[in-house]
Amino acid sequence: MNLVGLKELSELLEVPYEKLKVWKSRGRLPEPFQTISGTPVWDWDVTEEEFRSIDINENSGRPRKPKISIAGGLIEIDVQGSSKDKDENISIRLNGKTFVDVKAEPANSKNKSDRNLSIKVLGKKVVDINTDDVIEVDGEDTNSEDS
């Protein structure tokens, strides 16, 4: 019997201790042989193969936003990005084909909230504007043809 804790596992598996703690919290480690003073220990002789079979890169990084599936997967909405400093993309698919694709990206202007916005419907670009081009004053669009 060869009892090991997380620190020993870290050395044996050549995986950072912090990563093992995350795996433990996510339930990715085998059941411990015993818990001693609140610390899990495993019998290395029995569980070595099980530990070595863990996929190191599975579930790594920040969780992705899930796709929204409607009508049993007939319609899918996928949202990627959500920062004013980065690109944002919303894709709506019908039967696996992209129906509407909305992309917003930072514009090269003094105002950090300005965005370049493009909308494609069935692959054809229908809108391509910069939000700086549309200025509202007291709820009125100053760029409209009637002004």
Contact map, one row per residue, 1 for C-alpha under 8 A:
111000000000000000000000000000000000000000111000000000000000000000000000000000000000000000000000000000000000000000000000000000000000000000000000000
111100000000000000000000000000000000000001111000000000000000000000000000000000000000000000000000000000000000000000000000000000000000000000000000000
111110000000000000000000000000000000000011110000000000000000000000000000000000000000000000000000000000000000000000000000000000000000000000000000000
011111111000000000000000000000000000000011110000000000000000000000000000000000000000000000000000000000000000000000000000000000000000000000000000000
001111111000000000000000000000000000001111000000000000000000000000000000000000000000000000000000000000000000000000000000000000000000000000000000000
000111111100000010011000000000000000000110000000000000000000000000000000000000000000000000000000000000000000000000000000000000000000000000000000000
000111111110000010000000000000000000000000000000000000000000000000000000000000000000000000000000000000000000000000000000000000000000000000000000000
000111111111000000000000000000000000000000000000000000000000000000000000000000000000000000000000000000000000000000000000000000000000000000000000000
000111111111111000000000000000000000000000000000000000000000000000000000000000000000000000000000000000000000000000000000000000000000000000000000000
000001111111111110010000000000000000000000000000000000000000000000000000000000000000000000000000000000000000000000000000000000000000000000000000000
000000111111111000000000000000000000000000000000000000000000000000000000000000000000000000000000000000000000000000000000000000000000000000000000000
000000011111110000000000000000000000000000000000000000000000000000000000000000000000000000000000000000000000000000000000000000000000000000000000000
000000001111111000000000000000000000000000000000001100000000000000000000000000000000000000000000000000000000000000000000000000000000000000000000000
000000001111111100000000000000000000000000000000000000000000000000000000000000000000000000000000000000000000000000000000000000000000000000000000000
000000001110111110110000000000000000000000000000000000000000000000000000000000000000000000000000000000000000000000000000000000000000000000000000000
000000000100011111110000000000000000000000000000000000000000000000000000000000000000000000000000000000000000000000000000000000000000000000000000000
000001100100001111111000000000000000000000000000000000000000000000000000000000000000000000000000000000000000000000000000000000000000000000000000000
000000000000000111111100000000000000000000000000000000000000000000000000000000000000000000000000000000000000000000000000000000000000000000000000000
000000000000001111111110000000000000000000000000000000000000000000000000000000000000000000000000000000000000000000000000000000000000000000000000000
000001000100001111111111000000000000000000000000000000000000000000000000000000000000000000000000000000000000000000000000000000000000000000000000000
000001000000000011111111100000000000000000000000000000000000000000000000000000000000000000000000000000000000000000000000000000000000000000000000000
000000000000000001111111110000000000000000000000000000000000000000000000000000000000000000000000000000000000000000000000000000000000000000000000000
000000000000000000111111111110000000000000000000000000000000000000000000000000000000000000000000000000000000000000000000000000000000000000000000000
000000000000000000011111111110000000000000000000000000000000000000000000000000000000000000000000000000000000000000000000000000000000000000000000000
000000000000000000001111111100000000000000000000000000000000000000000000000000000000000000000000000000000000000000000000000000000000000000000000000
000000000000000000000111111100000000000000000000000000000000000000000000000000000000000000000000000000000000000000000000000000000000000000000000000
000000000000000000000011111111000000000000000000000000000000000000000000000000000000000000000000000000000000000000000000000000000000000000000000000
000000000000000000000011111111000000000000000000000001000000000000000000000000000000000000000000000000000000000000000000000000000000000000000000000
000000000000000000000011001111100000000000000000001000000000000000000000000000000000000000000000000000000000000000000000000000000000000000000000000
000000000000000000000000001111110000000000000010011000000000000000000000000000000000000000000000000000000000000000000000000000000000000000000000000
000000000000000000000000000011111000000001000000000000000000000000000000000000000000000000000000000000000000000000000000000000000000000000000000000
000000000000000000000000000001111110000111100000000000000000000000000000000000000000000000000000000000000000000000000000000000000000000000000000000
000000000000000000000000000000111110000111100000000000000000000000000000000000000000000000000000000000000000000000000000000000000000000000000000000
000000000000000000000000000000011111000111000000000000000000000000000000000000000000000000000000000000000000000000000000000000000000000000000000000
000000000000000000000000000000011111111110000000000000000000000000000000000000000000000000000000000000000000000000000000000000000000000000000000000
000000000000000000000000000000000111111110000000000000000000000000000000000000000000000000000000000000000000000000000000000000000000000000000000000
000000000000000000000000000000000011111000000000000000000000000000000000000000000000000000000000000000000000000000000000000000000000000000000000000
000000000000000000000000000000000011111100000000000000000000000000000000000000000000000000000000000000000000000000000000000000000000000000000000000
000010000000000000000000000000000011111110000000000000000000000000000000000000000000000000000000000000000000000000000000000000000000000000000000000
000011000000000000000000000000011111011111000000000000000000000000000000000000000000000000000000000000000000000000000000000000000000000000000000000
001111000000000000000000000000011111001111100000000000000000000000000000000000000000000000000000000000000000000000000000000000000000000000000000000
011110000000000000000000000000111100000111110010000000000000000000000000000000000000000000000000000000000000000000000000000000000000000000000000000
111100000000000000000000000000011000000011111110000000000000000000000000000000000000000000000000000000000000000000000000000000000000000000000000000
111100000000000000000000000000000000000001111111000000000000000000000000000000000000000000000000000000000000000000000000000000000000000000000000000
110000000000000000000000000000000000000000111111000000000000000000000000000000000000000000000000000000000000000000000000000000000000000000000000000
000000000000000000000000000000000000000000111111100000000000000000000000000000000000000000000000000000000000000000000000000000000000000000000000000
000000000000000000000000000001000000000001111111111000000000000000000000000000000000000000000000000000000000000000000000000000000000000000000000000
000000000000000000000000000000000000000000011111111100000000000000000000000000000000000000000000000000000000000000000000000000000000000000000000000
000000000000000000000000000000000000000000000111111110000000000000000000000000000000000000000000000000000000000000000000000000000000000000000000000
000000000000000000000000000001000000000000000011111111000000000000000000000000000000000000000000000000000000000000000000000000000000000000000000000
000000000000100000000000000011000000000000000011111111000000000000000000000000000000000000000000000000000000000000000000000000000000000000000000000
000000000000100000000000000000000000000000000001111111000000000000000000000000000000000000000000000000000000000000000000000000000000000000000000000
000000000000000000000000000000000000000000000000111111100000000000000000000000000000000000000000000000000000000000000000000000000000000000000000000
000000000000000000000000000100000000000000000000011111110000000000000000000000000000000000000000000000000000000000000000000000000000000000000000000
000000000000000000000000000000000000000000000000000011111100000000000000000000000000000000000000000000000000000000000000000000000000000000000000000
000000000000000000000000000000000000000000000000000001111100000000000000000000000000000000000000000000000000000000000000000000000000000000000000000
000000000000000000000000000000000000000000000000000000111111000000000000000000000000000000000000000000000000000000000000000000000000000000000000000
000000000000000000000000000000000000000000000000000000111111000000000000000000000000000000000000000000000000000000000000000000000000000000000000000
000000000000000000000000000000000000000000000000000000001111101000000000000000000000000000000000000000000000000000000000000000000000000000000000000
000000000000000000000000000000000000000000000000000000001111111000000000000000000000000000000000000000000000000000000000000000000000000000000000000
000000000000000000000000000000000000000000000000000000000011111000000000000000000000000000000000000000000000000000000000000000000000000000000000000
000000000000000000000000000000000000000000000000000000000001111100000000000000000000000000000000000000000000000000000000000000000000000000000000000
000000000000000000000000000000000000000000000000000000000011111110000000000000000000000000000000000000000000000000000000000000000000000000000000000
000000000000000000000000000000000000000000000000000000000000011111000000000000000000000000000000000000000000000000000000000000000000000000000000000
000000000000000000000000000000000000000000000000000000000000001111100000000000110000000000000000000000000000000000000000000000000000000000000000000
000000000000000000000000000000000000000000000000000000000000000111110000000001100000000000000000000000000000000000000000000000000000000000000000000
000000000000000000000000000000000000000000000000000000000000000011111000000111100000000000000000000000000000000000000000000000000000000000000000000
000000000000000000000000000000000000000000000000000000000000000001111100000111000000000000000000000000000000000000000000000000000000000000000000000
000000000000000000000000000000000000000000000000000000000000000000111111111110000000000000000000000000000000000000000000000000000000000000000000000
000000000000000000000000000000000000000000000000000000000000000000011111111100000000000000000000000000000000000000000000000000000000000000000000000
000000000000000000000000000000000000000000000000000000000000000000001111111000000000000000000000000000000000000000000000000000000000000000000000000
000000000000000000000000000000000000000000000000000000000000000000001111111000000000000000000000000000000000000000000000000000000000000000000000000
000000000000000000000000000000000000000000000000000000000000000000001111111100000000000000000010000000000000000000000000000000000000000000000000000
000000000000000000000000000000000000000000000000000000000000000000001111111100000000000000000111000000000000000000000000000000000000000000000000000
000000000000000000000000000000000000000000000000000000000000000000001111111110000000000000011111000000000000000000000000000000000000000000000000000
000000000000000000000000000000000000000000000000000000000000000000111100111111000000000000111101000000000000000000000000000000000000000000000000000
000000000000000000000000000000000000000000000000000000000000000000111000001111100000000001111000000000000000000000000000000000000000000000000000000
000000000000000000000000000000000000000000000000000000000000000001110000000111110000000001110000000000000000000000000000000000000000000000000000000
000000000000000000000000000000000000000000000000000000000000000011100000000011111000000111100000000000000000000000000000000000000000000000000000000
000000000000000000000000000000000000000000000000000000000000000010000000000001111100000111000000000000000000000000000000000000000000000000000000000
000000000000000000000000000000000000000000000000000000000000000000000000000000111110011110000000000000000000000000000000000000000000000000000000000
000000000000000000000000000000000000000000000000000000000000000000000000000000011111011100000000000000000000000000000000000000000000000000000000000
000000000000000000000000000000000000000000000000000000000000000000000000000000001111111100000000000000000000000000000000000000000000000000000000000
000000000000000000000000000000000000000000000000000000000000000000000000000000000111111000000000000000000100000110000000000000000000000000000000000
000000000000000000000000000000000000000000000000000000000000000000000000000000000011111000000000000000001100000000000000000000000000000000000000000
000000000000000000000000000000000000000000000000000000000000000000000000000000001111111100000000000000001100000000000000000000000000000000000000000
000000000000000000000000000000000000000000000000000000000000000000000000000000001111111110000000000000111100000000000000000000000000000000000000000
000000000000000000000000000000000000000000000000000000000000000000000000000000111110011111000000000000111000000000000000000000000000000000000000000
000000000000000000000000000000000000000000000000000000000000000000000000000000111000001111100000000011110000000000000000000000000000000000000000000
000000000000000000000000000000000000000000000000000000000000000000000000000011110000000111110000000011100000000000000000000000000000000000000000000
000000000000000000000000000000000000000000000000000000000000000000000000000111100000000011111000011111000000000000000000000000000000000000000000000
000000000000000000000000000000000000000000000000000000000000000000000000001111000000000001111100011110000000000000000000000000000000000000000000000
000000000000000000000000000000000000000000000000000000000000000000000000001110000000000000111111111100000000000000000000000000000000000000000000000
000000000000000000000000000000000000000000000000000000000000000000000000011100000000000000011111111000000000000000000000000000000000000000000000000
000000000000000000000000000000000000000000000000000000000000000000000000111000000000000000001111100000000000000000000000000000000000000000000000000
000000000000000000000000000000000000000000000000000000000000000000000000011100000000000000001111110000000000000000000000000000000000000000000000000
000000000000000000000000000000000000000000000000000000000000000000000000000000000000000000001111111000000000000000000000000000000000000000000000000
000000000000000000000000000000000000000000000000000000000000000000000000000000000000000000111101111110000000000000000000011000000000000000000000000
000000000000000000000000000000000000000000000000000000000000000000000000000000000000000000111100111110000000000000000000111000000000000000000000000
000000000000000000000000000000000000000000000000000000000000000000000000000000000000000000111000011111000000000000000011111000000000000000000000000
000000000000000000000000000000000000000000000000000000000000000000000000000000000000000011110000011111100000000000000011101000000000000000000000000
000000000000000000000000000000000000000000000000000000000000000000000000000000000000000011100000000111110000000000001111000000000000000000000000000
000000000000000000000000000000000000000000000000000000000000000000000000000000000000001111000000000011111000000000001110000000000000000000000000000
000000000000000000000000000000000000000000000000000000000000000000000000000000000000001110000000000001111100000000111100000000000000000000000000000
000000000000000000000000000000000000000000000000000000000000000000000000000000000000111100000000000000111110000000111000000000000000000000000000000
000000000000000000000000000000000000000000000000000000000000000000000000000000000001111000000000000000011111000111110000000000000000000000000000000
000000000000000000000000000000000000000000000000000000000000000000000000000000000000000000000000000000001111100101110000000000000100000000000000000
000000000000000000000000000000000000000000000000000000000000000000000000000000000000000000000000000000000111110001000000000000000000000000000000000
000000000000000000000000000000000000000000000000000000000000000000000000000000000000000000000000000000000011111101000000000000000000000000000000000
000000000000000000000000000000000000000000000000000000000000000000000000000000000000000000000000000000000001111100000000000000000000000000000000000
000000000000000000000000000000000000000000000000000000000000000000000000000000000000000000000000000000000000111111000000000000000000000000000000000
000000000000000000000000000000000000000000000000000000000000000000000000000000000001000000000000000000000110111111000000000000000000000000000000000
000000000000000000000000000000000000000000000000000000000000000000000000000000000001000000000000000000000100001111100000000000000000000000000000000
000000000000000000000000000000000000000000000000000000000000000000000000000000000000000000000000000000000111101111110000000000000111000000000000000
000000000000000000000000000000000000000000000000000000000000000000000000000000000000000000000000000000011110000011111000000000000111000000000000000
000000000000000000000000000000000000000000000000000000000000000000000000000000000000000000000000000000011110000001111100000000011110000000000000000
000000000000000000000000000000000000000000000000000000000000000000000000000000000000000000000000000001111000000000111110000000111110000000000000000
000000000000000000000000000000000000000000000000000000000000000000000000000000000000000000000000000001110000000000011111000011111000000000000000000
000000000000000000000000000000000000000000000000000000000000000000000000000000000000000000000000000111100000000000001111100011110000000000000000000
000000000000000000000000000000000000000000000000000000000000000000000000000000000000000000000000000111000000000000000111111111100000000000000000000
000000000000000000000000000000000000000000000000000000000000000000000000000000000000000000000000001110000000000000000011111111000000000000000000000
000000000000000000000000000000000000000000000000000000000000000000000000000000000000000000000000011100000000000000000001111100000000000000000000000
000000000000000000000000000000000000000000000000000000000000000000000000000000000000000000000000011110000000000000000001111110000000000000000000000
000000000000000000000000000000000000000000000000000000000000000000000000000000000000000000000000000000000000000000000001111111000000000000000000000
000000000000000000000000000000000000000000000000000000000000000000000000000000000000000000000000000000000000000000000111101111110000000000000000000
000000000000000000000000000000000000000000000000000000000000000000000000000000000000000000000000000000000000000000000111100111110000000000000000000
000000000000000000000000000000000000000000000000000000000000000000000000000000000000000000000000000000000000000000001111000011111000000000000000000
000000000000000000000000000000000000000000000000000000000000000000000000000000000000000000000000000000000000000000011110000011111100000000000000000
000000000000000000000000000000000000000000000000000000000000000000000000000000000000000000000000000000000000000000011100000000111110100000000000000
000000000000000000000000000000000000000000000000000000000000000000000000000000000000000000000000000000000010000001111000000000011111110000000000000
000000000000000000000000000000000000000000000000000000000000000000000000000000000000000000000000000000000000000001111000000000001111111000000000000
000000000000000000000000000000000000000000000000000000000000000000000000000000000000000000000000000000000000000001100000000000000111111000000000000
000000000000000000000000000000000000000000000000000000000000000000000000000000000000000000000000000000000000000000000000000000001111111000000010000
000000000000000000000000000000000000000000000000000000000000000000000000000000000000000000000000000000000000000000000000000000000111111100001110000
000000000000000000000000000000000000000000000000000000000000000000000000000000000000000000000000000000000000000000000000000000000011111110001110000
000000000000000000000000000000000000000000000000000000000000000000000000000000000000000000000000000000000000000000000000000000000000011111111100000
000000000000000000000000000000000000000000000000000000000000000000000000000000000000000000000000000000000000000000000000000000000000001111111100000
000000000000000000000000000000000000000000000000000000000000000000000000000000000000000000000000000000000000000000000000000000000000000111110000000
000000000000000000000000000000000000000000000000000000000000000000000000000000000000000000000000000000000000000000000000000000000000000111111000000
000000000000000000000000000000000000000000000000000000000000000000000000000000000000000000000000000000000000000000000000000000000000000111111100000
000000000000000000000000000000000000000000000000000000000000000000000000000000000000000000000000000000000000000000000000000000000000011110111111000
000000000000000000000000000000000000000000000000000000000000000000000000000000000000000000000000000000000000000000000000000000000000011110011111001
000000000000000000000000000000000000000000000000000000000000000000000000000000000000000000000000000000000000000000000000000000000000111000001111101
000000000000000000000000000000000000000000000000000000000000000000000000000000000000000000000000000000000000000000000000000000000000000000001111111
000000000000000000000000000000000000000000000000000000000000000000000000000000000000000000000000000000000000000000000000000000000000000000000011111
000000000000000000000000000000000000000000000000000000000000000000000000000000000000000000000000000000000000000000000000000000000000000000000001111
000000000000000000000000000000000000000000000000000000000000000000000000000000000000000000000000000000000000000000000000000000000000000000000111111
